[in-house]
Amino acid sequence: MVPDTLPRYTTDQLNSTALKWGSDGELSDLDLQRILGLLSQVDPVARALVATDCSEMAS
């Protein structure tokens, strides 16, 4: 029997390291935005892609 004093672990979906793929083979929108967000912090080309993508969504 497991004592009640042991920590109970839960899965935090926002901090998951598994990427989600759609049935069409595309990366999920959430994972794509996360990856581009991280890349844009260190890569000017990715930063431009994120800026372009955001401006297209606004129009």
Secondary structure by P-SEA (a helix, b strand, c coil): ccccccbbbbbccccccbbbbcccccccaaaaaaaaaaaaaccaaaaaaaaaaaaaaac
